[in-house]
């Protein structure tokens, strides 16, 4: 791990046992580790030492971790540093992602070495590649709202209610990725191969050539019939897709009622391990299929979170996409874009001044 030696990680935490554990894990990975339990000293060290990543506790003496994050983001000398917050389950309700949050990601206690490393590696990589590679949707307006697109090697959660446009967004992302030369495997509970090809063609997202060239593989799945074995079976199938740049799952919802929260979280953690090996994973879920506590946990595990809704504006039903979180694009998250899905066109962004017209 010699390539990590120049990378510094600063830990701000009062729990000495936890600090010792994190230091041991990070040093074994080859990182240079600094630590303090004092927030004022930590802010000084963030300027002086210029760490690539700061791991900060949710609560420190005299200052909350969220306040520390805001100070780091407001300081031009430190605003580029990644911030990973450590919290416990009782603090989940107070955690925020997206607009107004300076936090790049969360690590929920208790956690093990593997979970910690899979959280850290993408954040380190994001700051190493300030102008990192992103996956384009093929729609410039959408890419702009997402800070350039979804980062390569990330885990993305597309969430929303039925009919909000989740599948269309994932199809837009697939076509943009294929056009850019990436290879894709899609596991879908929503379509057969024929119906998906037909649906995408109707949106001017024809993928038949990519299928014939084996650039895209489509696997219809019936995860509900697998019962509590669905997450494990699906993950094994995903791991068998060796050499694929991207894996899409549309959708995971029907597997969730048959699985425990631990199994669902474990599935997402395994997805993170795939991402650590360079695979980009996009998972679609229906919001109504998850309880709030589980949804918060899954959002924290993902590098990007895109939330879709159908809203009534004036006398019109409009689909909206909120970019609540994109690793490496924190200054552009919190964007909300309204769009329509038009046959022969696909996703068409609606200018704000046209919505009420």
DOLUMNU-761712 format. One record per residue: residue in one letter; x, y, z of N, C-alpha, C in turn. Coordinates in steps of 0.02 Angstrom, whole numbers, padded with zeros to 5 digits, always signed. Layout:
<pts>
AXYZXYZXYZ;...
</pts>
This chain:
<pts>
X+00041-00061+00000+00000+00000+00000+00043+00063+00000;X+00102+00058-00028+00148+00115-00025+00120+00177-00057;X+00074+00169-00105+00047+00227-00140+00006+00272-00095;X-00014+00250-00035-00055+00290+00010-00014+00332+00058;X+00052+00323+00061+00091+00352+00115+00089+00428+00117;X+00081+00460+00061+00080+00534+00060+00012+00561+00080;X-00037+00518+00089-00104+00541+00103-00116+00544+00178;X-00134+00603+00202-00146+00613+00274-00220+00609+00290;X-00235+00579+00347-00303+00576+00373-00303+00604+00444;X-00345+00652+00457-00351+00683+00523-00414+00657+00557;X-00406+00631+00618-00462+00606+00658-00476+00655+00714;X-00539+00678+00720-00561+00719+00776-00612+00678+00815;X-00592+00650+00872-00634+00603+00909-00610+00600+00982;X-00657+00594+01029-00640+00591+01100-00633+00520+01126;X-00663+00472+01092-00660+00402+01114-00591+00373+01098;X-00550+00365+01149-00481+00343+01139-00477+00273+01109;X-00521+00229+01131-00521+00160+01103-00538+00161+01029;X-00587+00201+01011-00607+00206+00941-00551+00236+00898;X-00518+00288+00925-00462+00319+00890-00407+00268+00878;X-00391+00230+00930-00338+00180+00924-00355+00128+00870;X-00418+00107+00869-00440+00058+00819-00434+00087+00748;X-00458+00150+00740-00456+00181+00674-00383+00193+00652;X-00341+00215+00697-00271+00226+00681-00238+00161+00657;X-00252+00107+00692-00223+00042+00673-00245+00021+00603;X-00310+00028+00588-00336+00010+00523-00306+00053+00468;X-00304+00118+00479-00280+00164+00428-00205+00158+00416;X-00167+00148+00469-00095+00140+00462-00079+00075+00424;X-00120+00024+00437-00110-00039+00401-00123-00030+00326;X-00169+00016+00310-00183+00031+00240-00130+00077+00209;X-00085+00103+00250-00031+00144+00225-00041+00218+00230;X-00093+00242+00265-00106+00313+00272-00067+00342+00330;X-00051+00406+00326-00022+00443+00382-00080+00470+00423;X-00081+00455+00488-00138+00471+00530-00120+00522+00584;X-00162+00574+00589-00156+00625+00642-00221+00622+00682;X-00218+00640+00746-00280+00638+00785-00279+00692+00840;X-00339+00712+00859-00348+00760+00914-00419+00753+00941;X-00428+00770+01005-00496+00770+01033-00522+00841+01045;X-00483+00890+01021-00500+00960+01031-00519+00992+00964;X-00580+01018+00958-00602+01045+00894-00562+01105+00869;X-00541+01148+00916-00501+01207+00896-00434+01185+00867;X-00403+01138+00902-00339+01111+00876-00350+01075+00810;X-00406+01041+00804-00421+01005+00742-00427+01052+00683;X-00461+01109+00692-00468+01158+00639-00400+01187+00619;X-00357+01198+00669-00289+01223+00655-00250+01171+00616;X-00256+01108+00636-00220+01054+00601-00245+01044+00530;X-00310+01056+00519-00337+01048+00452-00306+01099+00404;X-00289+01158+00429-00256+01209+00389-00181+01195+00381;X-00150+01178+00438-00077+01169+00438-00054+01105+00403;X-00089+01050+00417-00067+00984+00393-00097+00966+00325;X-00151+01000+00305-00184+00987+00241-00198+00913+00229;X-00237+00882+00274-00254+00811+00263-00301+00804+00203;X-00298+00746+00171-00344+00732+00116-00414+00719+00142;X-00418+00687+00201-00482+00669+00231-00483+00686+00305;X-00539+00710+00329-00550+00723+00400-00606+00678+00424;X-00592+00639+00477-00644+00598+00509-00663+00633+00573;X-00725+00655+00578-00746+00696+00635-00805+00664+00671;X-00803+00665+00738-00858+00639+00778-00919+00685+00773;X-00978+00655+00781-01040+00694+00780-01040+00747+00836;X-01011+00729+00893-01009+00776+00950-00939+00777+00980;X-00910+00837+00985-00846+00848+01018-00856+00899+01073;X-00809+00905+01120-00817+00955+01173-00825+01025+01144;X-00877+01059+01165-00890+01129+01148-00910+01141+01075;X-00912+01089+01035-00929+01100+00964-00955+01035+00932;X-01009+01042+00893-01034+00985+00856-00993+00974+00792;X-00992+00911+00770-00955+00895+00708-00982+00932+00648;X-01048+00945+00648-01078+00982+00591-01052+01054+00588;X-01040+01084+00647-01013+01153+00649-00941+01153+00624;X-00903+01101+00643-00834+01095+00619-00834+01089+00543;X-00879+01047+00517-00882+01037+00444-00897+01103+00408;X-00944+01142+00435-00961+01206+00403-00901+01254+00402;X-00863+01254+00457-00804+01298+00460-00752+01276+00408;X-00742+01211+00402-00694+01186+00353-00716+01204+00283;X-00781+01200+00269-00807+01216+00202-00802+01291+00186;X-00807+01333+00237-00805+01406+00226-00734+01432+00218;X-00685+01393+00238-00615+01415+00235-00584+01395+00168;X-00565+01442+00126-00535+01424+00061-00474+01380+00066;X-00441+01381+00124-00381+01340+00133-00398+01267+00146;X-00461+01253+00165-00479+01184+00183-00542+01158+00148;X-00574+01199+00107-00640+01179+00080-00637+01120+00032;X-00577+01101+00010-00569+01044-00035-00563+00977+00001;X-00556+00979+00068-00544+00918+00106-00609+00877+00114;X-00604+00810+00107-00661+00767+00117-00676+00761+00192;X-00740+00755+00209-00760+00750+00279-00805+00689+00288;X-00784+00644+00333-00822+00585+00350-00843+00591+00424;X-00908+00590+00436-00932+00598+00505-00948+00530+00536;X-00926+00522+00599-00939+00461+00637-00996+00475+00686;X-01049+00435+00682-01107+00444+00726-01133+00376+00747;X-01178+00375+00796-01210+00312+00814-01284+00314+00794;X-01317+00258+00800-01385+00252+00775-01434+00300+00808;X-01421+00318+00870-01466+00365+00905-01463+00435+00876;X-01412+00449+00836-01403+00516+00807-01426+00518+00734;X-01454+00463+00708-01473+00460+00638-01521+00515+00618;X-01569+00530+00661-01620+00580+00645-01590+00650+00635;X-01531+00662+00665-01500+00728+00662-01449+00734+00605;X-01440+00680+00568-01391+00681+00513-01424+00708+00450;X-01389+00749+00414-01415+00777+00352-01366+00765+00295;X-01394+00756+00236-01355+00748+00175-01382+00796+00124;X-01336+00828+00087-01359+00872+00034-01354+00945+00052;X-01406+00982+00033-01405+01055+00040-01391+01076+00111;X-01341+01119+00121-01325+01146+00187-01280+01101+00228;X-01266+01040+00205-01223+00995+00242-01152+00996+00213;X-01103+01002+00257-01033+01000+00234-01005+00930+00235;X-01045+00881+00253-01021+00813+00261-01024+00775+00194;X-00968+00741+00179-00967+00700+00118-01000+00632+00128;X-00992+00604+00188-01021+00539+00201-01023+00526+00276;X-01059+00474+00296-01065+00456+00367-01041+00385+00378;X-01014+00372+00438-00995+00305+00459-01032+00293+00525;X-01077+00244+00524-01120+00231+00581-01091+00177+00627;X-01083+00194+00691-01058+00146+00740-01113+00096+00759;X-01094+00034+00773-01027+00006+00769-01009-00012+00697;X-00946-00010+00679-00924-00028+00612-00860-00069+00617;X-00846-00107+00564-00785-00147+00564-00734-00117+00515;X-00677-00148+00511-00622-00122+00469-00642-00119+00396;X-00677-00171+00371-00696-00173+00300-00743-00116+00283;X-00792-00103+00327-00840-00049+00314-00805+00018+00314;X-00759+00027+00361-00723+00091+00365-00680+00103+00302;X-00645+00052+00281-00601+00059+00222-00641+00073+00159;X-00700+00038+00152-00740+00050+00092-00773+00118+00092;X-00779+00149+00150-00804+00218+00154-00749+00267+00135;X-00689+00253+00158-00633+00300+00151-00605+00303+00081;X-00597+00244+00050-00563+00242-00015-00595+00287-00068;X-00662+00285-00076-00691+00329-00127-00682+00403-00111;X-00682+00422-00047-00672+00492-00028-00601+00515-00043;X-00553+00471-00028-00483+00486-00045-00475+00493-00120;X-00504+00446-00157-00499+00448-00230-00531+00511-00259;X-00587+00532-00229-00622+00591-00254-00579+00653-00249;X-00542+00660-00194-00501+00720-00186-00437+00715-00225;X-00413+00653-00238-00353+00645-00280-00368+00666-00351;X-00430+00654-00372-00451+00671-00441-00498+00730-00438;X-00470+00789-00425-00512+00849-00418-00556+00859-00479;X-00530+00840-00536-00570+00842-00597-00583+00771-00619;X-00606+00730-00573-00612+00658-00584-00661+00641-00640;X-00657+00578-00661-00699+00554-00715-00770+00544-00689;X-00819+00568-00726-00889+00560-00708-00926+00525-00764;X-00980+00490-00744-01023+00456-00792-01075+00505-00817;X-01076+00519-00881-01124+00566-00909-01191+00532-00922;X-01245+00569-00915-01312+00544-00932-01325+00553-01007;X-01282+00590-01040-01296+00606-01110-01340+00667-01117;X-01363+00694-01060-01404+00755-01058-01365+00808-01020;X-01340+00858-01055-01296+00908-01025-01328+00945-00966;X-01393+00960-00971-01427+00996-00916-01430+00954-00853;X-01444+00889-00861-01445+00844-00803-01375+00836-00773;X-01325+00828-00817-01256+00821-00792-01236+00882-00751;X-01254+00941-00774-01236+01002-00739-01267+01004-00669;X-01329+00980-00663-01362+00979-00598-01329+00929-00551;X-01295+00878-00580-01263+00827-00539-01188+00839-00532;X-01167+00902-00543-01096+00918-00536-01053+00886-00589;X-01081+00872-00648-01042+00843-00702-01061+00771-00717;X-01099+00740-00673-01119+00670-00682-01102+00630-00620;X-01118+00566-00622-01104+00522-00565-01031+00499-00569;X-00993+00506-00514-00922+00487-00516-00911+00413-00532;X-00860+00400-00573-00841+00332-00590-00820+00295-00526;X-00843+00233-00519-00824+00194-00460-00865+00210-00399;X-00926+00238-00408-00967+00258-00352-01028+00212-00345;X-01060+00215-00287-01123+00181-00274-01178+00234-00273;X-01226+00229-00318-01279+00278-00325-01347+00248-00308;X-01385+00284-00268-01453+00264-00251-01502+00311-00286;X-01545+00283-00329-01599+00320-00361-01663+00301-00324;X-01694+00349-00292-01751+00335-00248-01810+00379-00268;X-01870+00351-00262-01929+00391-00276-01992+00350-00275;X-02049+00384-00281-02113+00350-00281-02127+00320-00350;X-02179+00279-00352-02199+00248-00415-02218+00301-00466;X-02192+00294-00527-02209+00341-00581-02171+00407-00579;X-02121+00411-00535-02084+00475-00529-02028+00482-00580;X-02013+00428-00617-01962+00433-00670-01897+00399-00654;X-01896+00355-00604-01834+00322-00583-01803+00280-00640;X-01845+00239-00671-01820+00195-00724-01796+00236-00784;X-01833+00289-00800-01813+00331-00857-01745+00363-00843;X-01734+00387-00781-01669+00416-00764-01614+00364-00770;X-01626+00303-00744-01574+00252-00749-01561+00233-00822;X-01614+00232-00864-01604+00218-00935-01565+00273-00970;X-01578+00336-00950-01541+00392-00977-01466+00386-00959;X-01453+00366-00896-01384+00357-00874-01350+00299-00911;X-01389+00245-00923-01360+00188-00959-01339+00208-01030;X-01383+00242-01065-01368+00261-01134-01309+00309-01136;X-01307+00358-01090-01250+00404-01089-01185+00368-01076;X-01186+00318-01032-01126+00280-01015-01103+00237-01074;X-01151+00206-01108-01134+00166-01167-01104+00209-01222;X-01132+00268-01232-01105+00314-01283-01034+00334-01267;X-01017+00336-01202-00950+00355-01182-00901+00296-01180;X-00925+00237-01201-00880+00180-01207-00879+00131-01149;X-00922+00141-01100-00923+00096-01042-00967+00035-01056;X-00952-00020-01022-00992-00081-01028-01038-00087-00968;X-01098-00116-00979-01151-00115-00929-01183-00183-00922;X-01201-00201-00861-01246-00257-00847-01306-00229-00809;X-01366-00247-00831-01427-00224-00799-01466-00284-00772;X-01481-00282-00707-01526-00331-00676-01593-00295-00665;X-01645-00319-00699-01708-00282-00698-01767-00327-00678;X-01805-00302-00630-01868-00335-00611-01927-00299-00644;X-01912-00247-00682-01964-00205-00711-01980-00222-00784;X-01933-00257-00818-01941-00268-00890-01914-00336-00912;X-01938-00358-00970-01904-00411-01007-01853-00377-01052;X-01811-00416-01085-01763-00386-01132-01800-00348-01187;X-01851-00380-01215-01888-00349-01271-01924-00286-01249;X-01957-00287-01191-01994-00228-01169-01948-00170-01152;X-01889-00186-01124-01841-00133-01108-01815-00100-01171;X-01796-00141-01220-01771-00114-01284-01823-00070-01316;X-01886-00093-01315-01941-00055-01345-01952+00011-01308;X-01951+00008-01241-01961+00068-01201-01906+00119-01213;X-01844+00096-01214-01789+00142-01224-01789+00171-01294;X-01809+00131-01343-01812+00157-01412-01865+00212-01417;X-01921+00205-01380-01973+00255-01382-01951+00321-01353;X-01897+00319-01313-01869+00380-01282-01806+00404-01318;X-01796+00379-01379-01736+00395-01419-01672+00374-01382;X-01676+00317-01347-01619+00289-01312-01605+00218-01337;X-01602+00211-01402-01595+00144-01432-01529+00111-01410;X-01534+00049-01386-01473+00014-01363-01463-00052-01399;X-01500-00065-01452-01496-00130-01485-01425-00145-01510;X-01390-00095-01537-01322-00106-01561-01275-00125-01504;X-01284-00094-01447-01241-00109-01390-01254-00180-01364;X-01317-00203-01369-01333-00271-01349-01300-00321-01396;X-01302-00308-01461-01273-00353-01510-01197-00356-01504;X-01167-00301-01482-01094-00298-01474-01072-00321-01404;X-01120-00344-01362-01106-00366-01294-01078-00310-01249;X-01093-00248-01268-01074-00192-01225-01125-00184-01169;X-01185-00211-01181-01238-00209-01130-01268-00278-01122;X-01277-00299-01060-01310-00363-01045-01371-00348-01002;X-01427-00382-01017-01489-00372-00980-01510-00438-00949;X-01521-00437-00883-01542-00497-00848-01609-00484-00812;X-01665-00506-00841-01729-00500-00805-01726-00544-00742;X-01750-00518-00686-01747-00554-00622-01815-00552-00587;X-01829-00602-00547-01890-00603-00506-01866-00612-00434;X-01840-00557-00406-01810-00561-00340-01860-00581-00285;X-01924-00564-00294-01974-00581-00242-01980-00656-00233;X-01970-00694-00287-01976-00767-00283-01917-00799-00248;X-01863-00762-00240-01803-00789-00206-01809-00783-00130;X-01859-00746-00106-01868-00738-00034-01809-00706-00001;X-01790-00731+00059-01735-00700+00096-01667-00714+00065;X-01665-00755+00013-01602-00768-00022-01587-00717-00076;X-01634-00671-00088-01628-00624-00144-01564-00582-00142;X-01549-00548-00086-01488-00507-00086-01424-00546-00100;X-01418-00605-00068-01357-00645-00078-01352-00672-00149;X-01409-00696-00176-01409-00723-00244-01394-00669-00296;X-01426-00611-00287-01415-00555-00333-01342-00532-00330;X-01314-00527-00270-01245-00505-00263-01197-00553-00298;X-01210-00618-00291-01166-00666-00325-01170-00658-00400;X-01230-00646-00426-01238-00634-00498-01200-00571-00519;X-01202-00519-00478-01167-00457-00494-01091-00469-00494;X-01067-00508-00446-00995-00522-00443-00972-00563-00503;X-01018-00602-00532-01000-00643-00590-00992-00601-00654;X-01013-00538-00652-01007-00495-00710-00938-00464-00713;X-00888-00506-00717-00818-00483-00718-00804-00439-00778;X-00769-00385-00767-00748-00342-00821-00799-00289-00841;X-00858-00290-00812-00908-00238-00827-00890-00174-00791;X-00899-00117-00824-00884-00052-00793-00940-00030-00746;X-01002-00048-00764-01060-00024-00725-01111-00080-00717;X-01143-00080-00658-01198-00127-00645-01258-00087-00620;X-01315-00097-00652-01378-00065-00632-01425-00118-00604;X-01461-00100-00551-01513-00143-00523-01578-00102-00522;X-01626-00121-00564-01690-00084-00568-01748-00134-00567;X-01778-00146-00508-01761-00113-00446-01751-00167-00392;X-01726-00144-00334-01713-00189-00278-01774-00195-00232;X-01825-00156-00245-01881-00148-00197-01913-00214-00177;X-01928-00257-00226-01965-00319-00210-01925-00367-00168;X-01859-00358-00163-01817-00402-00121-01818-00380-00048;X-01835-00317-00035-01828-00290+00032-01877-00318+00083;X-01942-00327+00066-01989-00353+00117-01971-00423+00141;X-01935-00461+00101-01918-00530+00119-01850-00535+00155;X-01817-00478+00163-01750-00478+00193-01749-00436+00256;X-01704-00452+00301-01697-00413+00362-01658-00349+00346;X-01665-00296+00387-01625-00236+00377-01550-00251+00374;X-01527-00298+00414-01456-00317+00414-01435-00345+00346;X-01479-00386+00316-01462-00415+00251-01462-00362+00196;X-01508-00315+00200-01510-00261+00150-01449-00217+00156;X-01432-00197+00218-01371-00156+00228-01309-00195+00205;X-01308-00260+00220-01252-00301+00199-01245-00302+00123;X-01301-00304+00088-01300-00302+00014-01267-00237-00010;X-01287-00181+00019-01259-00116+00000-01184-00113+00017;X-01165-00142+00073-01094-00143+00092-01053-00183+00041;X-01082-00239+00017-01048-00278-00034-01044-00238-00099;X-01095-00199-00114-01092-00155-00173-01034-00106-00167;X-01024-00079-00105-00969-00033-00094-00902-00067-00108;X-00897-00131-00091-00835-00167-00104-00824-00176-00179;X-00878-00187-00216-00872-00188-00289-00846-00121-00315;X-00874-00067-00287-00853+00001-00308-00780+00013-00292;X-00756-00013-00235-00686-00004-00217-00640-00038-00268;X-00667-00086-00305-00629-00120-00357-00640-00089-00426;X-00673-00031-00427-00679+00007-00490-00745+00001-00526;X-00793-00038-00499-00859-00045-00531-00905+00012-00508;X-00943+00040-00554-00994+00089-00536-01061+00053-00529;X-01094+00061-00471-01156+00025-00458-01213+00075-00448;X-01269+00064-00483-01327+00108-00477-01387+00064-00457;X-01418+00081-00400-01474+00042-00374-01537+00086-00371;X-01592+00060-00397-01656+00095-00397-01700+00064-00343;X-01732+00106-00302-01781+00081-00252-01842+00127-00251;X-01899+00097-00233-01960+00136-00221-01959+00159-00149;X-01970+00222-00137-01967+00249-00068-02014+00212-00021;X-02074+00194-00045-02123+00163-00001-02102+00093+00022;X-02051+00064-00010-02030-00003+00006-01982-00008+00064;X-01962+00049+00093-01913+00049+00147-01938+00090+00206;X-01924+00066+00266-01939+00105+00325-01887+00161+00331;X-01905+00214+00366-01863+00274+00368-01793+00260+00395;X-01788+00220+00449-01723+00208+00479-01676+00172+00431;X-01704+00123+00394-01663+00087+00345-01643+00133+00287;X-01690+00174+00265-01676+00220+00210-01619+00268+00228;X-01619+00294+00289-01566+00339+00311-01499+00304+00309;X-01498+00241+00332-01436+00203+00333-01409+00191+00262;X-01454+00174+00216-01434+00161+00147-01409+00224+00113;X-01443+00280+00125-01420+00344+00097-01349+00359+00119;X-01335+00345+00183-01268+00360+00209-01215+00316+00178;X-01234+00255+00158-01186+00209+00128-01168+00228+00056;X-01213+00263+00022-01204+00278-00049-01162+00340-00061;X-01127+00341-00118-01087+00399-00137-01130+00452-00169;X-01184+00431-00201-01229+00479-00233-01301+00458-00218;X-01344+00508-00206-01414+00496-00191-01457+00543-00233;X-01498+00514-00276-01541+00553-00321-01613+00536-00303;X-01652+00587-00284-01721+00575-00262-01770+00606-00311;X-01819+00565-00333-01869+00588-00381-01938+00591-00350;X-01976+00641-00370-02044+00650-00344-02090+00673-00401;X-02154+00664-00391-02204+00695-00435-02240+00747-00394;X-02238+00810-00416-02266+00865-00378-02317+00904-00420;X-02367+00930-00386-02417+00971-00420-02396+01044-00414;X-02381+01074-00472-02362+01144-00474-02412+01181-00518;X-02451+01225-00487-02505+01257-00523-02557+01204-00540;X-02573+01197-00603-02621+01145-00624-02585+01089-00661;X-02520+01082-00648-02480+01034-00684-02446+00985-00637;X-02444+00921-00657-02404+00871-00621-02334+00870-00652;X-02284+00884-00612-02216+00889-00637-02171+00841-00600;X-02127+00808-00636-02078+00764-00605-02017+00806-00585;X-01991+00794-00525-01932+00831-00502-01878+00783-00480;X-01816+00803-00493-01757+00766-00472-01717+00810-00424;X-01707+00786-00363-01665+00821-00315-01599+00783-00308;X-01544+00819-00320-01477+00789-00312-01456+00803-00240;X-01471+00756-00195-01458+00769-00124-01386+00755-00105;X-01352+00715-00145-01283+00697-00127-01247+00670-00187;X-01188+00697-00202-01143+00669-00253-01072+00678-00228;X-01039+00623-00213-00970+00627-00189-00926+00663-00240;X-00886+00710-00214-00840+00747-00257-00872+00806-00291;X-00937+00818-00278-00972+00875-00309-01014+00910-00257;X-00987+00917-00196-01027+00943-00140-01053+01013-00152;X-01018+01053-00192-01040+01122-00203-01100+01127-00250;X-01116+01071-00282-01172+01073-00330-01230+01030-00307;X-01224+00995-00252-01279+00955-00230-01334+00999-00200;X-01393+00971-00192-01450+01010-00169-01488+01041-00226;X-01464+01030-00289-01499+01056-00347-01564+01018-00358;X-01615+01054-00379-01679+01024-00396-01695+01042-00469;X-01711+00992-00508-01727+01004-00578-01794+00973-00594;X-01836+01008-00630-01901+00982-00652-01894+00957-00723;X-01930+00903-00738-01924+00875-00806-01989+00840-00826;X-01995+00829-00891-02049+00790-00919-02018+00731-00957;X-02057+00678-00963-02035+00621-01003-02077+00620-01067;X-02044+00632-01123-02080+00638-01187-02059+00583-01235;X-02108+00549-01266-02092+00500-01318-02050+00532-01373;X-01998+00497-01395-01955+00523-01447-01904+00574-01424;X-01907+00590-01358-01861+00641-01332-01826+00616-01270;X-01861+00583-01226-01832+00561-01163-01845+00611-01108;X-01795+00622-01066-01802+00670-01012-01789+00740-01038;X-01840+00783-01031-01832+00853-01055-01839+00898-00994;X-01784+00933-00979-01783+00980-00922-01829+01038-00936;X-01870+01057-00886-01917+01112-00893-01888+01173-00856;X-01875+01228-00892-01853+01290-00858-01903+01311-00806;X-01879+01338-00750-01923+01357-00694-01978+01405-00717;X-01962+01452-00760-02012+01501-00781-02066+01472-00827;X-02057+01409-00848-02106+01378-00892-02153+01332-00854;X-02136+01315-00792-02175+01264-00756-02247+01286-00745;X-02257+01347-00726-02325+01370-00712-02362+01393-00773;X-02329+01391-00830-02361+01417-00891-02417+01372-00914;
</pts>
